[in-house]
Every structure is written in structure tokens, then in C-alpha cells.
Amino acid sequence: MQFVDYTKIFVKSGDGGRGCVSFRREKFVPKGGPDGGDGGRGGHVIIRASKELNTLLDCRYNREYKAQRGEHGKGSNKHGKDGEDILIKVPVGTQIKDDATGELLADFDSDGQEFVAAEGGRGGLGNSHFATSTRQAPKFAQPGEEGQEKWLVLELKLLADVGLIGLPNAGKSTLISVISAAKPKIADYPFTTLVPNLGVVKVEDHKSFVVADIPGLIEGAHTGAGLGFQFLRHVERNAVLLHLVDASDMQPSDPVEDFEKISKELILYSPELASKPLAVAATKIDIAAEGARLKKLAQYCKKKKIAFFPVSAATGQGIKELLFHLSDMLNRRGVQ
């Protein structure tokens, strides 16, 4: 299924029905009064969060949502039927913004949350409401109110406890495939992962947490370079960040520079990301022959007081200790 995390939709609620102008014509009642019924309310456009969805794909291809108008009032004080509401389902983690103003209208963080995106127009009152002692035969009624219409921006931010970040080929997809049941695409070339992947990690004592693999981060990601600009928004939802750095001797770049490149991109995208709890995992240590890169990164993290874990997804070395530490970090933040 195609992963879509950003789209725009047009919503229009139903117009209210007109009130009716009518007078009773009953046998043996020579002076029948007004009996015009009210118009029905126009249908609402309602957006609901659903844990059964994980993409905004449906809203990408169906971008217009128009609710039914209310029926007009009728004689004999018969009210018009309300227009049917339209229900739009979106994934949990979706934010709804007004496209014209940028105002955040709703932020869904739990299943079943609802937001009335456009309220249906109120039905007009029939002429029976306007009869008085001096105006016994009103020949007018109210028109129905027009429904609301607007363009909305839907933006999905994955709800995960731990976000895996790092340069392409740092080992994020391999790690998430080892510690969870997620099966991302894995290959030995950059940008293998084109969409975020979610996995549930189970630790002892029946505890578990959700991990997200955030793909495509490179230098300049906050300005749109690579794929990172599309997915940096997902990092904002994570309670804890795990920064993966390739420590193998096959990698020619400086490991500290690799770490600082991504750290800088996160800060430039959102200064709030700099305050998130962070741990560093040096990956691929099974092919770190001399270990020079590994030692340099370990010394840097010790100096910066950053939790550091050398791991190998291939052999399992260091994985258990890393998961326990992540679980403890989440406990301290009250996530688990």
C-alpha cells in the first residue's frame, strides 16, 4: 500500500433547508392559521481517527467531500429531514489545519477522536413561528443557512515511542527487522527505505514500545534535500530518539561528523527536537576490524554525556542492553 502522509481536501457541509409558508385548510375551520414547518439541518462533515488506517491514501485520491443539504419544510408543520453527515476516517496521529490560515484545528492522538470539520447550515423556520396576535397570517419564512466550505491540510505524524534516525545505510532498517516483526526493504545502497516503518519491540516484564524507522535523512534535509524533508515531521512525535551511526571500517567518513550532520538537521528543522532524550548506537561492529571509528565515536559520546551502545544486528551483540536502556528512558518519561 502506498504511504501518504500529507494531502489537502475540500470539505463542504450541507445547506439548511428553507422554512415553509403554508396555511391550514381544514373542514369546519374557516380561519386556519399558519402551519409551515421548519427546514432540516444540512449534513456535517466529520473527521474521525481510526487505528485501522496507517496512511492518508484515500484522501489523496478523493479530495472533495460534500454533505447533503437539509430538506425544505412542508405544510401541516412537517419539518424537513436533516441532511446526512459525511464521515472521513484518517489514521491516528493526523493533524488537521486550515489551509488558508495555517491554524491547527485538530490533533488526533487516540482512536475514535472526532472533529466536525464543517458544520451543516441551520434549517430555516417556517411561517408558523412568526404568528402573533397582530400578525396572524405571516406570509414569509426563513431561508436555510448556507453550509461551511474550506480547504483543509491533513498531515500524518507517526505515533512511535522511539524514532530511529541516521544517515542512509546506517543500519536502521536492519535493526528494526531484528528487534521487531517489521519487514522493511533492505539493500546495500542509499535510500533503500522510501517510507517510515513501524515495529513493536517486546522486552521483559511484558513491556513493549513502538519504534519508527525514519528514512532519507541527509545533510540539507531540513531544506528539502534527499527524502528527509518528507519525513522529518514524524520525528516530532517520538518520545526518544536513537541515533544510528555506521561504525564499520568500510565506511570512509568520520563517524563524529556523520552524527553531527544529522543532529544539525534536526535542530534546524525544529529546535524542540534538540531537547528530546537521545541515545547513540554504533552499528555494524561485527565488521569494525580495527575499531578506530568505534573508539572515536565512543569517546565523543562520553564527552557529550550521551548514552552509547555498540551493536551488531547481524550477531545480536549489544542489542539486549540497548533495548533495556530504551525501555528505561521511556519509563522515566512516563510513556510505558
Secondary structure, DSSP 4 states (H G I P E B T S, - for coil): -----EEEEEEEPPPPPPPP--B--BTTBTT--B-PPPPPPPPPEEEEEETT----HHHHH--EEEPPPPPPPBTTTBPPPPPPPEEEEEETTEEEEETTT--EEEE--STT-EEEEEPPPPPPPPGGGG--SS-SS----PPPPPPPEEEEEEEE----SEEEE-STTSSHHHHHHHHSS------SSTT---S-EEEEEE-STT-EEEEEE-----TTGGGT-TTHHHHHHHHTT-SEEEEEEE-STT--S-HHHHHHHHHHHHHHH-GGGGGS-EEEEEE-GGG-SS-HHHHHHHHHHHHHT-EEEE--TTT-TTHHHHHHHHHHHHHHTT--
